[in-house]
Amino acid sequence: MEMEMIKVSHLSASYLGTPVLKNVNFEVPKGVMVGIIGPNGAGKSTLIKAMLGLIKSNGQVQIGEKMPHQLKSQLAYMKQGSDYDLNFPISVKDVVMLGLYPSLGLLKRPKRKHHKRVADALRKVEMEQLKDCQIAALSGGQWQRVLIARILVQDADVLFLDEPFTGVDADSEANIVAILRELRDAGKSIFMIYHDLDSVTTYFDQVILLNKTVIAYGPTADVFTDAHLKATYMRGDVK
Amino acid sequence: MMANFIHVITTYSFMQRAFLAAVLIGFIVGIVGVLMILRGLSLMGDAIGHSVLPGVAMSHLLGLPHAIGAATFGIIASLLIGFITEKTTLKKDTVLGLVFSSFFALGIVMIAQIRTMTDLHHILFGNILTIRQADVENLMWLAGAVLLLVLLFYKELLLTSFDETMATVYGVKTKLIHYLFLFVLTVVIVFAIQLVGVILIVAMMITPAATAYLLTHHMHRMLIVSTLLSVSASMIGVFLSLQLNVSAGSTIVLTSFVIFLITFLLAPKKGWVINLLK
């Protein structure tokens, strides 16, 4: 059977007239963990947002046979932990419950089975003790684990994570990586923006090296080379 | 003092209407205020409050109910703020200040041409004695509608207030919800300005919500606490306005502020003094 692919073709995006992404093309198989690597301002977050249809862009994104807008409930997005208002009056449990929104839909209230799914996810990320805590009381690592639990309950096919390890302690990072590997083994596709070049080869099956356009993409062992990294990090602006 | 208040309330039907209207408005703004501050729209409420002024003048010129003109201008202002923010790199608070001050200035010019200063005073600071039976009935409908909307769409309101990006990924029409909320906010403001006027409306909306924010960690509890505080402040405010013979808007807002101040100092978890003693 032919492997299903996630394909991005001629994707461009700009912000107030300045190009942020230019003619991005790549193709990765579904069911792998993909690292999106590049310097600050390379357009990594913009790439994820464009793939999710959160910003205006030109070009095409195809997930298997479908376009992203046809797959809304199958896409999960974890933006950077610092982008949240942690003083918002919401508990850990309620944040995770929001991940069930696509399966609940309009006007429906969560039932016992939904509460069980939330409890299971919190147990998996080792956060069940803090389920009633307001989110401001959490450490950076605990907060990221809560966001992972939210992704777990959503049970999406394609996951987009924007720097999930920023401000995270080593234990939390190990916990999150183990969960993401399990998801990957269960056939989920994972795109992750990542900074620590030392762990790239251990974490990712495939990498996309990005600096406004794709410098190289493919299996980590083939692509994550000194020459490609130099080209990615030394490159000037794409005109 | 209290006996006199009860006597006035039980004797005069216009005071009964005023008291009931104050309680209903307190109930409505207690709920809407929470959503306003959690969605970062406190300044937007202020902007809409000020922007309805030319609408009131326009309605008078055309012989229409004030609510129609006020709502129209409130909606035009919120759309204009959204449009200018989207099409420029100006910060939103700059655009808010720019639009609502200009609308307010236009309203003052228009009212100066057609009405007396007494009317302007009523619009700016409210006049509880102008509330008619029909206003009370409309407020009952509005209170019911706001309560129903929050009960039905609690999940959507929580999701879009806390994480709008995620809501968009899930396919929720976040822009539609935003503009629907602004529409409800405008309608609420239009009804509430009769009581407190355009200047004080934002304080009446956000103060009980801000107090509730200091007292609880959950949105549903915040809604309940804010509504209770807002209704209490309205009742005490009307009582004080009768005793002191001043506009009800100012006494309601001051009552709310005193409750906020006590909470700010002594709230069990977030209180300043309590934290100092820890």
Contacts between the chains, C-beta under 8 A, distances in Angstrom:
chain1	res1	chain2	res2	distance
A	16	B	89	6.5
A	52	B	169	5.7
A	54	B	165	6.5
A	54	B	168	6.0
A	54	B	169	7.0
A	72	B	169	7.0
A	72	B	170	6.1
A	72	B	171	3.8
A	73	B	170	6.8
A	73	B	171	7.3
A	75	B	169	5.8
A	76	B	169	7.5
A	77	B	165	6.8
A	77	B	166	6.3
A	77	B	169	4.7
A	79	B	165	5.8
A	79	B	166	7.8
A	83	B	165	7.8
A	84	B	162	7.8
A	84	B	163	7.0
A	85	B	162	7.5
A	88	B	38	6.8
A	88	B	161	7.5
A	88	B	162	5.3
A	88	B	219	7.9
A	89	B	38	7.4
A	89	B	213	6.7
A	89	B	216	6.3
A	89	B	217	5.3
A	89	B	218	5.4
A	89	B	219	5.1
A	89	B	221	7.7
A	89	B	222	5.2
A	90	B	158	7.2
A	90	B	162	5.8
A	90	B	217	7.8
A	90	B	218	6.9
A	90	B	219	6.3
A	91	B	217	6.7
A	91	B	218	6.2
A	94	B	158	7.3
A	94	B	218	7.4
A	95	B	162	7.6
A	98	B	158	7.2
A	98	B	159	5.4
A	98	B	162	7.1
A	98	B	163	6.9
A	98	B	166	7.0
A	101	B	155	6.8
A	101	B	159	5.8
A	101	B	167	7.7
A	101	B	170	5.4
A	101	B	172	7.6
A	102	B	170	5.1
A	102	B	171	7.5
A	104	B	155	7.1
A	106	B	156	7.2
A	107	B	152	6.0
A	107	B	153	7.8
A	109	B	155	7.6
A	134	B	217	3.7
A	134	B	218	7.8
